[in-house]
Structures are given as structure tokens and as C-alpha cells.
Amino acid sequence: MILPILGIFFIIYGLCSIIRGKIPFIKEYHGVKNIPLHSRIEGGAILLTGVLLLLQPTLQMDKAPLVIVILAIAGIAVLLEVLLKIV
């Protein structure tokens, strides 16, 4: 029951990060060269995680594969940041 609620929260949080180009609730960025690109990559990862959490009951995915997919999304986001050299 909590996963769809978290999914909706993550979707809203991710959309705010993508649209505004800043991550909500973070005031200062230390060591980030391109803040809007960093925020949009992180917002996309959060958005995908939110969609996954929202659709988890429909997909009938167990908890272990869900965690693996979320870690893969985070790994791809970190890889994109390293490849684009924004951190």
C-alpha cells in the first residue's frame, strides 16, 4: 500500500527537478559544474523510480527484482553524470 504513495511522491519530485532544473529542498550544490543538467538526470532517475513503484502492483514484481531495477536506474544515472563530466 505504501509503494504507490511513494511512487506518486517520487513522480512529482522528479517532474519538479526536470522542469525547474533544480532539485527541491537542496539549497547549495558543492562541486557540481552544470546544475540544471545534474538536476535533470537525477530527476529522470527519480521519475523512473516513481513510475516503477507506482506500477509495481500491476507488474506483480517481487521485492528483490524491484530493488535490483532501482539500483540499476541509480547506476545508469551515476554513469551518465560521469560520462558527461558534470560532477
Jmol script that loads the backbone (N, CA, C; Angstrom):
load data "model"
ATOM      1  N   MET A   1       0.812  -1.198   0.000  1.00  0.00           N
ATOM      2  CA  MET A   1       0.000   0.000   0.000  1.00  0.00           C
ATOM      3  C   MET A   1       0.858   1.266   0.000  1.00  0.00           C
ATOM      4  N   ILE A   2       2.015   1.203   0.628  1.00  0.00           N
ATOM      5  CA  ILE A   2       2.863   2.386   0.723  1.00  0.00           C
ATOM      6  C   ILE A   2       3.611   2.661  -0.590  1.00  0.00           C
ATOM      7  N   LEU A   3       3.870   1.626  -1.393  1.00  0.00           N
ATOM      8  CA  LEU A   3       4.649   1.818  -2.619  1.00  0.00           C
ATOM      9  C   LEU A   3       3.960   2.735  -3.628  1.00  0.00           C
ATOM     10  N   PRO A   4       2.655   2.608  -3.890  1.00  0.00           N
ATOM     11  CA  PRO A   4       2.034   3.565  -4.814  1.00  0.00           C
ATOM     12  C   PRO A   4       2.059   5.005  -4.301  1.00  0.00           C
ATOM     13  N   ILE A   5       1.942   5.182  -2.996  1.00  0.00           N
ATOM     14  CA  ILE A   5       2.001   6.533  -2.433  1.00  0.00           C
ATOM     15  C   ILE A   5       3.404   7.112  -2.617  1.00  0.00           C
ATOM     16  N   LEU A   6       4.430   6.312  -2.339  1.00  0.00           N
ATOM     17  CA  LEU A   6       5.807   6.758  -2.582  1.00  0.00           C
ATOM     18  C   LEU A   6       6.048   7.009  -4.066  1.00  0.00           C
ATOM     19  N   GLY A   7       5.456   6.174  -4.912  1.00  0.00           N
ATOM     20  CA  GLY A   7       5.603   6.353  -6.355  1.00  0.00           C
ATOM     21  C   GLY A   7       5.058   7.690  -6.819  1.00  0.00           C
ATOM     22  N   ILE A   8       3.886   8.075  -6.331  1.00  0.00           N
ATOM     23  CA  ILE A   8       3.302   9.367  -6.700  1.00  0.00           C
ATOM     24  C   ILE A   8       4.181  10.509  -6.192  1.00  0.00           C
ATOM     25  N   PHE A   9       4.680  10.391  -4.970  1.00  0.00           N
ATOM     26  CA  PHE A   9       5.577  11.412  -4.423  1.00  0.00           C
ATOM     27  C   PHE A   9       6.843  11.524  -5.266  1.00  0.00           C
ATOM     28  N   PHE A  10       7.436  10.394  -5.648  1.00  0.00           N
ATOM     29  CA  PHE A  10       8.656  10.406  -6.459  1.00  0.00           C
ATOM     30  C   PHE A  10       8.394  10.990  -7.842  1.00  0.00           C
ATOM     31  N   ILE A  11       7.238  10.700  -8.433  1.00  0.00           N
ATOM     32  CA  ILE A  11       6.915  11.249  -9.751  1.00  0.00           C
ATOM     33  C   ILE A  11       6.821  12.769  -9.680  1.00  0.00           C
ATOM     34  N   ILE A  12       6.148  13.290  -8.674  1.00  0.00           N
ATOM     35  CA  ILE A  12       6.035  14.745  -8.513  1.00  0.00           C
ATOM     36  C   ILE A  12       7.408  15.370  -8.267  1.00  0.00           C
ATOM     37  N   TYR A  13       8.201  14.745  -7.417  1.00  0.00           N
ATOM     38  CA  TYR A  13       9.546  15.235  -7.102  1.00  0.00           C
ATOM     39  C   TYR A  13      10.435  15.224  -8.350  1.00  0.00           C
ATOM     40  N   GLY A  14      10.358  14.136  -9.132  1.00  0.00           N
ATOM     41  CA  GLY A  14      11.151  14.037 -10.352  1.00  0.00           C
ATOM     42  C   GLY A  14      10.735  15.055 -11.396  1.00  0.00           C
ATOM     43  N   LEU A  15       9.426  15.257 -11.556  1.00  0.00           N
ATOM     44  CA  LEU A  15       8.952  16.251 -12.517  1.00  0.00           C
ATOM     45  C   LEU A  15       9.378  17.658 -12.116  1.00  0.00           C
ATOM     46  N   CYS A  16       9.337  17.964 -10.831  1.00  0.00           N
ATOM     47  CA  CYS A  16       9.799  19.278 -10.361  1.00  0.00           C
ATOM     48  C   CYS A  16      11.287  19.466 -10.658  1.00  0.00           C
ATOM     49  N   SER A  17      12.068  18.424 -10.482  1.00  0.00           N
ATOM     50  CA  SER A  17      13.509  18.510 -10.753  1.00  0.00           C
ATOM     51  C   SER A  17      13.781  18.710 -12.235  1.00  0.00           C
ATOM     52  N   ILE A  18      13.031  18.020 -13.075  1.00  0.00           N
ATOM     53  CA  ILE A  18      13.240  18.130 -14.520  1.00  0.00           C
ATOM     54  C   ILE A  18      12.792  19.494 -15.027  1.00  0.00           C
ATOM     55  N   ILE A  19      11.637  19.954 -14.599  1.00  0.00           N
ATOM     56  CA  ILE A  19      11.078  21.203 -15.115  1.00  0.00           C
ATOM     57  C   ILE A  19      11.856  22.418 -14.611  1.00  0.00           C
ATOM     58  N   ARG A  20      12.139  22.461 -13.320  1.00  0.00           N
ATOM     59  CA  ARG A  20      12.800  23.628 -12.740  1.00  0.00           C
ATOM     60  C   ARG A  20      14.308  23.642 -12.958  1.00  0.00           C
ATOM     61  N   GLY A  21      14.913  22.488 -13.160  1.00  0.00           N
ATOM     62  CA  GLY A  21      16.362  22.435 -13.310  1.00  0.00           C
ATOM     63  C   GLY A  21      17.098  22.531 -11.992  1.00  0.00           C
ATOM     64  N   LYS A  22      16.382  22.389 -10.893  1.00  0.00           N
ATOM     65  CA  LYS A  22      16.964  22.383  -9.551  1.00  0.00           C
ATOM     66  C   LYS A  22      16.261  21.300  -8.754  1.00  0.00           C
ATOM     67  N   ILE A  23      17.015  20.640  -7.896  1.00  0.00           N
ATOM     68  CA  ILE A  23      16.428  19.610  -7.051  1.00  0.00           C
ATOM     69  C   ILE A  23      15.775  20.298  -5.853  1.00  0.00           C
ATOM     70  N   PRO A  24      14.482  20.022  -5.597  1.00  0.00           N
ATOM     71  CA  PRO A  24      13.825  20.653  -4.448  1.00  0.00           C
ATOM     72  C   PRO A  24      14.503  20.279  -3.126  1.00  0.00           C
ATOM     73  N   PHE A  25      14.431  21.177  -2.173  1.00  0.00           N
ATOM     74  CA  PHE A  25      14.950  21.010  -0.813  1.00  0.00           C
ATOM     75  C   PHE A  25      16.475  21.047  -0.740  1.00  0.00           C
ATOM     76  N   ILE A  26      17.172  21.336  -1.835  1.00  0.00           N
ATOM     77  CA  ILE A  26      18.633  21.463  -1.805  1.00  0.00           C
ATOM     78  C   ILE A  26      18.968  22.914  -2.124  1.00  0.00           C
ATOM     79  N   LYS A  27      19.651  23.576  -1.206  1.00  0.00           N
ATOM     80  CA  LYS A  27      19.931  24.997  -1.378  1.00  0.00           C
ATOM     81  C   LYS A  27      21.264  25.249  -2.073  1.00  0.00           C
ATOM     82  N   GLU A  28      22.295  24.467  -1.742  1.00  0.00           N
ATOM     83  CA  GLU A  28      23.620  24.695  -2.310  1.00  0.00           C
ATOM     84  C   GLU A  28      24.142  23.423  -2.956  1.00  0.00           C
ATOM     85  N   TYR A  29      24.816  23.593  -4.072  1.00  0.00           N
ATOM     86  CA  TYR A  29      25.444  22.483  -4.777  1.00  0.00           C
ATOM     87  C   TYR A  29      26.953  22.680  -4.693  1.00  0.00           C
ATOM     88  N   HIS A  30      27.656  21.744  -4.103  1.00  0.00           N
ATOM     89  CA  HIS A  30      29.104  21.835  -3.971  1.00  0.00           C
ATOM     90  C   HIS A  30      29.751  20.891  -4.972  1.00  0.00           C
ATOM     91  N   GLY A  31      30.585  21.421  -5.853  1.00  0.00           N
ATOM     92  CA  GLY A  31      31.331  20.602  -6.791  1.00  0.00           C
ATOM     93  C   GLY A  31      30.574  20.206  -8.042  1.00  0.00           C
ATOM     94  N   VAL A  32      29.394  20.758  -8.268  1.00  0.00           N
ATOM     95  CA  VAL A  32      28.619  20.439  -9.468  1.00  0.00           C
ATOM     96  C   VAL A  32      28.813  21.576 -10.457  1.00  0.00           C
ATOM     97  N   LYS A  33      29.273  21.236 -11.665  1.00  0.00           N
ATOM     98  CA  LYS A  33      29.567  22.259 -12.662  1.00  0.00           C
ATOM     99  C   LYS A  33      28.314  22.706 -13.410  1.00  0.00           C
ATOM    100  N   ASN A  34      27.484  21.758 -13.816  1.00  0.00           N
ATOM    101  CA  ASN A  34      26.292  22.064 -14.600  1.00  0.00           C
ATOM    102  C   ASN A  34      25.067  21.645 -13.785  1.00  0.00           C
ATOM    103  N   ILE A  35      24.552  22.560 -13.001  1.00  0.00           N
ATOM    104  CA  ILE A  35      23.469  22.245 -12.067  1.00  0.00           C
ATOM    105  C   ILE A  35      22.184  21.824 -12.780  1.00  0.00           C
ATOM    106  N   PRO A  36      21.734  22.523 -13.844  1.00  0.00           N
ATOM    107  CA  PRO A  36      20.490  22.082 -14.491  1.00  0.00           C
ATOM    108  C   PRO A  36      20.583  20.675 -15.087  1.00  0.00           C
ATOM    109  N   LEU A  37      21.702  20.337 -15.709  1.00  0.00           N
ATOM    110  CA  LEU A  37      21.845  19.002 -16.283  1.00  0.00           C
ATOM    111  C   LEU A  37      21.891  17.944 -15.187  1.00  0.00           C
ATOM    112  N   HIS A  38      22.605  18.228 -14.110  1.00  0.00           N
ATOM    113  CA  HIS A  38      22.665  17.308 -12.971  1.00  0.00           C
ATOM    114  C   HIS A  38      21.266  17.079 -12.400  1.00  0.00           C
ATOM    115  N   SER A  39      20.515  18.155 -12.235  1.00  0.00           N
ATOM    116  CA  SER A  39      19.170  18.046 -11.676  1.00  0.00           C
ATOM    117  C   SER A  39      18.242  17.276 -12.597  1.00  0.00           C
ATOM    118  N   ARG A  40      18.398  17.456 -13.890  1.00  0.00           N
ATOM    119  CA  ARG A  40      17.519  16.752 -14.831  1.00  0.00           C
ATOM    120  C   ARG A  40      17.849  15.264 -14.915  1.00  0.00           C
ATOM    121  N   ILE A  41      19.129  14.911 -14.820  1.00  0.00           N
ATOM    122  CA  ILE A  41      19.490  13.492 -14.797  1.00  0.00           C
ATOM    123  C   ILE A  41      18.959  12.842 -13.529  1.00  0.00           C
ATOM    124  N   GLU A  42      19.166  13.484 -12.393  1.00  0.00           N
ATOM    125  CA  GLU A  42      18.661  12.941 -11.132  1.00  0.00           C
ATOM    126  C   GLU A  42      17.135  12.914 -11.117  1.00  0.00           C
ATOM    127  N   GLY A  43      16.513  13.955 -11.670  1.00  0.00           N
ATOM    128  CA  GLY A  43      15.053  13.987 -11.740  1.00  0.00           C
ATOM    129  C   GLY A  43      14.497  12.876 -12.614  1.00  0.00           C
ATOM    130  N   GLY A  44      15.194  12.574 -13.709  1.00  0.00           N
ATOM    131  CA  GLY A  44      14.763  11.464 -14.561  1.00  0.00           C
ATOM    132  C   GLY A  44      14.864  10.127 -13.852  1.00  0.00           C
ATOM    133  N   ALA A  45      15.929   9.952 -13.082  1.00  0.00           N
ATOM    134  CA  ALA A  45      16.075   8.707 -12.322  1.00  0.00           C
ATOM    135  C   ALA A  45      14.989   8.591 -11.255  1.00  0.00           C
ATOM    136  N   ILE A  46      14.688   9.693 -10.593  1.00  0.00           N
ATOM    137  CA  ILE A  46      13.631   9.686  -9.580  1.00  0.00           C
ATOM    138  C   ILE A  46      12.277   9.434 -10.228  1.00  0.00           C
ATOM    139  N   LEU A  47      12.050  10.037 -11.394  1.00  0.00           N
ATOM    140  CA  LEU A  47      10.791   9.837 -12.110  1.00  0.00           C
ATOM    141  C   LEU A  47      10.609   8.378 -12.519  1.00  0.00           C
ATOM    142  N   LEU A  48      11.654   7.763 -13.060  1.00  0.00           N
ATOM    143  CA  LEU A  48      11.569   6.347 -13.435  1.00  0.00           C
ATOM    144  C   LEU A  48      11.329   5.460 -12.222  1.00  0.00           C
ATOM    145  N   THR A  49      11.977   5.782 -11.120  1.00  0.00           N
ATOM    146  CA  THR A  49      11.756   5.014  -9.895  1.00  0.00           C
ATOM    147  C   THR A  49      10.320   5.168  -9.411  1.00  0.00           C
ATOM    148  N   GLY A  50       9.777   6.368  -9.500  1.00  0.00           N
ATOM    149  CA  GLY A  50       8.392   6.594  -9.099  1.00  0.00           C
ATOM    150  C   GLY A  50       7.403   5.835  -9.960  1.00  0.00           C
ATOM    151  N   VAL A  51       7.639   5.823 -11.274  1.00  0.00           N
ATOM    152  CA  VAL A  51       6.764   5.060 -12.173  1.00  0.00           C
ATOM    153  C   VAL A  51       6.854   3.575 -11.857  1.00  0.00           C
ATOM    154  N   LEU A  52       8.051   3.097 -11.589  1.00  0.00           N
ATOM    155  CA  LEU A  52       8.234   1.687 -11.243  1.00  0.00           C
ATOM    156  C   LEU A  52       7.508   1.337  -9.945  1.00  0.00           C
ATOM    157  N   LEU A  53       7.615   2.204  -8.938  1.00  0.00           N
ATOM    158  CA  LEU A  53       6.922   1.954  -7.671  1.00  0.00           C
ATOM    159  C   LEU A  53       5.406   2.018  -7.835  1.00  0.00           C
ATOM    160  N   LEU A  54       4.942   2.923  -8.693  1.00  0.00           N
ATOM    161  CA  LEU A  54       3.508   3.045  -8.918  1.00  0.00           C
ATOM    162  C   LEU A  54       2.945   1.831  -9.648  1.00  0.00           C
ATOM    163  N   LEU A  55       3.721   1.286 -10.585  1.00  0.00           N
ATOM    164  CA  LEU A  55       3.258   0.142 -11.373  1.00  0.00           C
ATOM    165  C   LEU A  55       3.628  -1.205 -10.769  1.00  0.00           C
ATOM    166  N   GLN A  56       4.298  -1.210  -9.635  1.00  0.00           N
ATOM    167  CA  GLN A  56       4.751  -2.465  -9.028  1.00  0.00           C
ATOM    168  C   GLN A  56       3.618  -3.437  -8.747  1.00  0.00           C
ATOM    169  N   PRO A  57       2.463  -3.016  -8.229  1.00  0.00           N
ATOM    170  CA  PRO A  57       1.377  -3.992  -8.040  1.00  0.00           C
ATOM    171  C   PRO A  57       0.840  -4.535  -9.363  1.00  0.00           C
ATOM    172  N   THR A  58       0.826  -3.705 -10.400  1.00  0.00           N
ATOM    173  CA  THR A  58       0.342  -4.146 -11.704  1.00  0.00           C
ATOM    174  C   THR A  58       1.314  -5.124 -12.348  1.00  0.00           C
ATOM    175  N   LEU A  59       2.605  -4.847 -12.211  1.00  0.00           N
ATOM    176  CA  LEU A  59       3.624  -5.715 -12.804  1.00  0.00           C
ATOM    177  C   LEU A  59       3.817  -7.003 -12.021  1.00  0.00           C
ATOM    178  N   GLN A  60       3.316  -7.046 -10.794  1.00  0.00           N
ATOM    179  CA  GLN A  60       3.449  -8.197  -9.906  1.00  0.00           C
ATOM    180  C   GLN A  60       4.916  -8.606  -9.739  1.00  0.00           C
ATOM    181  N   MET A  61       5.730  -7.601  -9.466  1.00  0.00           N
ATOM    182  CA  MET A  61       7.161  -7.811  -9.302  1.00  0.00           C
ATOM    183  C   MET A  61       7.466  -8.039  -7.822  1.00  0.00           C
ATOM    184  N   ASP A  62       8.315  -9.013  -7.533  1.00  0.00           N
ATOM    185  CA  ASP A  62       8.729  -9.255  -6.154  1.00  0.00           C
ATOM    186  C   ASP A  62       9.636  -8.123  -5.676  1.00  0.00           C
ATOM    187  N   LYS A  63       9.965  -8.148  -4.403  1.00  0.00           N
ATOM    188  CA  LYS A  63      10.776  -7.077  -3.818  1.00  0.00           C
ATOM    189  C   LYS A  63      12.231  -7.104  -4.294  1.00  0.00           C
ATOM    190  N   ALA A  64      12.814  -8.277  -4.439  1.00  0.00           N
ATOM    191  CA  ALA A  64      14.225  -8.365  -4.839  1.00  0.00           C
ATOM    192  C   ALA A  64      14.452  -7.824  -6.254  1.00  0.00           C
ATOM    193  N   PRO A  65      13.671  -8.228  -7.268  1.00  0.00           N
ATOM    194  CA  PRO A  65      13.869  -7.628  -8.591  1.00  0.00           C
ATOM    195  C   PRO A  65      13.583  -6.128  -8.608  1.00  0.00           C
ATOM    196  N   LEU A  66      12.654  -5.694  -7.770  1.00  0.00           N
ATOM    197  CA  LEU A  66      12.350  -4.267  -7.687  1.00  0.00           C
ATOM    198  C   LEU A  66      13.568  -3.485  -7.199  1.00  0.00           C
ATOM    199  N   VAL A  67      14.228  -3.997  -6.182  1.00  0.00           N
ATOM    200  CA  VAL A  67      15.429  -3.344  -5.654  1.00  0.00           C
ATOM    201  C   VAL A  67      16.544  -3.357  -6.696  1.00  0.00           C
ATOM    202  N   ILE A  68      16.688  -4.456  -7.418  1.00  0.00           N
ATOM    203  CA  ILE A  68      17.727  -4.558  -8.446  1.00  0.00           C
ATOM    204  C   ILE A  68      17.488  -3.543  -9.555  1.00  0.00           C
ATOM    205  N   VAL A  69      16.242  -3.385  -9.980  1.00  0.00           N
ATOM    206  CA  VAL A  69      15.928  -2.415 -11.036  1.00  0.00           C
ATOM    207  C   VAL A  69      16.166  -0.988 -10.545  1.00  0.00           C
ATOM    208  N   ILE A  70      15.803  -0.696  -9.306  1.00  0.00           N
ATOM    209  CA  ILE A  70      16.039   0.644  -8.759  1.00  0.00           C
ATOM    210  C   ILE A  70      17.539   0.928  -8.668  1.00  0.00           C
ATOM    211  N   LEU A  71      18.326  -0.047  -8.247  1.00  0.00           N
ATOM    212  CA  LEU A  71      19.784   0.131  -8.214  1.00  0.00           C
ATOM    213  C   LEU A  71      20.359   0.307  -9.616  1.00  0.00           C
ATOM    214  N   ALA A  72      19.793  -0.383 -10.599  1.00  0.00           N
ATOM    215  CA  ALA A  72      20.242  -0.223 -11.985  1.00  0.00           C
ATOM    216  C   ALA A  72      19.940   1.189 -12.485  1.00  0.00           C
ATOM    217  N   ILE A  73      18.773   1.718 -12.147  1.00  0.00           N
ATOM    218  CA  ILE A  73      18.428   3.088 -12.535  1.00  0.00           C
ATOM    219  C   ILE A  73      19.410   4.077 -11.905  1.00  0.00           C
ATOM    220  N   ALA A  74      19.730   3.889 -10.632  1.00  0.00           N
ATOM    221  CA  ALA A  74      20.690   4.768  -9.956  1.00  0.00           C
ATOM    222  C   ALA A  74      22.079   4.644 -10.582  1.00  0.00           C
ATOM    223  N   GLY A  75      22.484   3.425 -10.923  1.00  0.00           N
ATOM    224  CA  GLY A  75      23.781   3.213 -11.564  1.00  0.00           C
ATOM    225  C   GLY A  75      23.868   3.880 -12.920  1.00  0.00           C
ATOM    226  N   ILE A  76      22.795   3.815 -13.691  1.00  0.00           N
ATOM    227  CA  ILE A  76      22.770   4.467 -15.002  1.00  0.00           C
ATOM    228  C   ILE A  76      22.859   5.983 -14.837  1.00  0.00           C
ATOM    229  N   ALA A  77      22.176   6.528 -13.834  1.00  0.00           N
ATOM    230  CA  ALA A  77      22.242   7.974 -13.589  1.00  0.00           C
ATOM    231  C   ALA A  77      23.662   8.401 -13.217  1.00  0.00           C
ATOM    232  N   VAL A  78      24.316   7.639 -12.369  1.00  0.00           N
ATOM    233  CA  VAL A  78      25.699   7.960 -11.987  1.00  0.00           C
ATOM    234  C   VAL A  78      26.620   7.840 -13.197  1.00  0.00           C
ATOM    235  N   LEU A  79      26.429   6.813 -13.999  1.00  0.00           N
ATOM    236  CA  LEU A  79      27.237   6.630 -15.203  1.00  0.00           C
ATOM    237  C   LEU A  79      27.054   7.798 -16.172  1.00  0.00           C
ATOM    238  N   LEU A  80      25.828   8.262 -16.346  1.00  0.00           N
ATOM    239  CA  LEU A  80      25.586   9.423 -17.202  1.00  0.00           C
ATOM    240  C   LEU A  80      26.293  10.667 -16.669  1.00  0.00           C
ATOM    241  N   GLU A  81      26.265  10.853 -15.367  1.00  0.00           N
ATOM    242  CA  GLU A  81      26.934  12.017 -14.795  1.00  0.00           C
ATOM    243  C   GLU A  81      28.448  11.946 -14.987  1.00  0.00           C
ATOM    244  N   VAL A  82      29.008  10.765 -14.858  1.00  0.00           N
ATOM    245  CA  VAL A  82      30.457  10.614 -15.045  1.00  0.00           C
ATOM    246  C   VAL A  82      30.821  10.815 -16.511  1.00  0.00           C
ATOM    247  N   LEU A  83      30.035  10.231 -17.411  1.00  0.00           N
ATOM    248  CA  LEU A  83      30.333  10.368 -18.832  1.00  0.00           C
ATOM    249  C   LEU A  83      30.186  11.808 -19.312  1.00  0.00           C
ATOM    250  N   LEU A  84      29.213  12.523 -18.776  1.00  0.00           N
ATOM    251  CA  LEU A  84      29.021  13.915 -19.173  1.00  0.00           C
ATOM    252  C   LEU A  84      29.869  14.878 -18.347  1.00  0.00           C
ATOM    253  N   LYS A  85      30.583  14.349 -17.345  1.00  0.00           N
ATOM    254  CA  LYS A  85      31.519  15.109 -16.505  1.00  0.00           C
ATOM    255  C   LYS A  85      30.884  16.353 -15.898  1.00  0.00           C
ATOM    256  N   ILE A  86      29.746  16.151 -15.262  1.00  0.00           N
ATOM    257  CA  ILE A  86      29.087  17.296 -14.648  1.00  0.00           C
ATOM    258  C   ILE A  86      29.349  17.371 -13.155  1.00  0.00           C
ATOM    259  N   VAL A  87      29.966  16.347 -12.582  1.00  0.00           N
ATOM    260  CA  VAL A  87      30.258  16.383 -11.146  1.00  0.00           C
ATOM    261  C   VAL A  87      31.730  16.681 -10.962  1.00  0.00           C
TER     262      VAL A  87
END
end "model"
wireframe off; spacefill off
backbone 0.3
color backbone group
